[in-house]
């Protein structure tokens, strides 16, 4: 892909109050925690008006135990189940991609393939799948699981999960139901069906998906993971990857590493869009933005901090991170390393680490004027630290409204972000090819 044609990808990932842990306490926040469909529809429409590529839905299943353990001091990011909400959003939008998170440890490929096929047809070809393989203890308890798989086993299961889902999507030719012959009493030709017979390590399935092949062939595959196993999975499977980095050199190293692994899987580098998280507070001036961000930071409680599984509440918050034998969690390995390396590299105190990393969840922070924010975005894009960004507003709704009102027009003026959608499906708008059905003999 030539540099002239390369365009910035923008995704929006919303938490109900914002990604900053104390966003719910910000003076601009007036909502309660009850589900509110109108709030989500308004946000999706705003993202589409700003020409965002993706409306991304996370799914925090079975985590109420964690929330209860926090003695009610943190606002839970309750939200609708992704497929239910995105189906409603599909009815009131026309272009923006709709990405639902599905955890491969707590579902079955047939069920997931059927739901994504439905969403893709409901939306006119705009479905995307954020493939998650995390295995939290509280989530596992909700499903009655007592055995925790290894990091590698989780990714192995996810790979087989996708393999079977693809086979199910390919179990019908694209045009299997397009030409019923009423005069002959033949609704579809038997050769248009390709029954699945899968016997694998984690799954078995024998049959056909009870719905036509998705408009896009497959939903766009999205993945998040900074670990080495996660990077390999992205290079082999993903078409978009969410990641985190707080410095350009770290982002460039990740970008080059993941893209460099793709050739061995027969994939070109432009078949994967790398989109780090971007936490933005923008104002008319740098000082105005810093003041707004300061209001959020002042609300952070640093008196009860844990790191790597250790309680640090007994250490001075303005002292250095202690030298402890950390036990790295099987989930979020890359994030753990980033925090540790950042603290050591910049000699951060516990307080500084919390305010630098935890409040942005390890993502790049851009706090400043329109020019300051746009300069940073353009630099990371041009210098190959990113193909785009997963915007994670620290507080809502003002944080996202400010980004669409101030930053997006500046990026468009600079010619690095589009002014109109370029296709009718999510894949087309990302510049990705539609996969042919490998089980259709016409494509053999």
Buried (B, 14 or more C-beta within 10 A) or exposed (E): EEEEEBBBBBBBBBBBBBBBBBBBBBEEBEEEEEEBEEBBBEBBBBBBEBBBBBBBBBBBBBBBEBBEEEEEEBBBBBBBEBBEBBBBBBEEBEBBBBBBBBBBBBBBBBEBBBBBBBBBBBBBBBBBBBBBBBBBBBBBEBEEBEEBBEBEBBBBBBBBBBBBBBBBBBBBBBBBBEEEEEEEEEEBEEEBBBEBEBEBEBBEBEEEBEBBBBBBBBBBBBBBBBBEBBBBBBBBBBBBBBBBBBBBEBBBEBBEBBBEBBEEEEBEBBBBBBBBBBBBBBBEEBEBBBEBBEBBBEBBEBEEBEBBEBEBEEBEBEEBBEEEEEEBBBBBBBBBEBBBEBBEEEEBBBBBBBBBBBBBBBBBBBBBBBEBBBBBBBEBBEEBBBBBBBBBBBBBBBBBBBBBEBBBBBBBEBEBBBEEBEEBBBBBBBBBEBBEBEBBEEEE
